[in-house]
Amino acid sequence: MNDAHLHLVVNHFPIIGTILALGVLIAGFFLKNSSVKNTAYGLFIVSAIFAALSMSTGEGAEEMVEDMPNIGKRIIHVHEEIAEKLAIVLYLLGGISVLGIILNLKNHAKAKFISIVALIVAIGAVYLAQLVGTTGGEIRHTEIRTDSNNTKIIPESSSTINVDKE
């Protein structure tokens, strides 16, 4: 198993896990249930761990694919920059989640405040996760590399060609 394969194995959980955890956290608010919120916090922590794994395998994956036809360094760089931002937000969210679990277990008065902070940060994380997923998919899935003018980008030459709408 090479770095590109390892990256593909671990990179989906920070995205899917964060989305799932946000849904669980929202359910915890509606149910007014600390255990459900703690489940969301646990998922956020696991997402942060997988974000670290994704970041550690990303460089090796980049080295393996950056010179392949129809990929190019620019498109990988865009993905890498957004992924770094997501990783930082997920590390922060993981820390907030550890604090949230501790405060929930102690029935602390600030537990609800921390859950609101976690909700706000998680919404931002889901937005970044969507961007990371899209830019990551664009690396190998050329069919989704279109801009608003329905123009395909050819990374190697930085030129564009128009694609007729069907």
Secondary structure, 3 states (H helix, E strand, C coil): CCHHHHHHHHCHHHHHHHHHHHHHHHHHHHHCCHHHHHHHHHHHHHHHHHHHHHHHHHHHHHHHHCCCCCCCHHHHHHHHHHHHHHHHHHHHHHHHHHHHHHHHHCCCCCHHHHHHHHHHHHHHHHHHHHHHHHHHHHHHCHHHCECCCCEEEECCCCEEEECCCC
